[in-house]
């Protein structure tokens, strides 16, 4: 069948047509992959199998990480990755105040203690100076989670350098930014453990889904165990656990307290098709980012647009800005009135939420600014230049009334 996922089936009508924040962009190719996977298994078993193994190999080759473990979400990937590190219980793990809530909650569920540091207003990402300051204050920090907000890549050169100096692990929450490059390398290759998401709003999708990337065999094996009920292995080879009979199969022996966080084989089949479109989707998102950047950069007294770190080539998830010359509500209400969807910057400042009861380095004033003034506009491949031109007209008219 013809691949028509990038063509609008309905003509765009300003103010009437919805400019969506995100959503899966699929064609008959993904639908056929789903149907073929069901037919191949006879509809008998939908659990992850050969398609999952195929996608894991594809992703490992692309990311330059030796091992990929698919999960049912990016949040699950973060939890599995943290558990698999086997840090001492009660270890502190640093993360930025501007984060997705499951980066924070995963630290707690894994048995560690979150230590929050401030974010940078110019990138929305972790402030590497605050990160370094925290290491000089606490001696029980064992890892740092660097979060790619909107796909924007943190200063990984500095973060890795400081982390290596202090002997701590670097975890990259790359749920927003699969496909980004840093110093011409896949961003996924630049941390000890990386989590990504294949949610419908993200760069490529499995509908829901995620993955853990690592080149540490022990971490990879433990990640798979935690993902798969805590079992020793997925085959019927005899257990190596001394506590059990020697003929007991690995798939029914349990060395860790695990969960069931596997995706379906159907999701993996969709992921294989979507991966082939990564380059195309990234180009379209980058185009949309440039067009929106041109619009909002005209008004520096009203909006602050994001900067990128030296050497970073993000695969943009969305277009983030700080609203400074008016209230955020003023902008959001006008955009919504014109059927243009937006989102706040995730938690803004996790410390201000009921769940955010933890230690922090300072009061995180930058994250407070992001909480009050930050907003995302979508960059989906569904968004056409015609739609962005309309957004520009709406913004121009709004600024002229302020």
DAFEN-V442335 format. One record per helix or strand of 2 or more residues. SS is the DSSP state (A for helix, B for strand). FROM is the first residue (numbers start at 1). TO is the last residue. If there is no record, write none. Layout:
SS_FROM_TO / SS_FROM_TO
//
This chain:
A_28_40 / A_50_63 / B_67_71 / A_74_85 / B_92_96 / A_101_109 / B_113_117 / A_128_137 / B_141_147 / A_149_151 / A_156_166 / B_169_173 / B_181_182 / B_185_186 / A_187_189 / B_193_197 / B_210_214 / A_217_227 / A_250_252 / A_265_275 / A_278_297 / B_303_305 / B_312_313 / B_318_323 / A_328_337 / B_342_343 / A_350_352 / B_359_360 / A_365_373 / B_374_378 / A_385_401
//
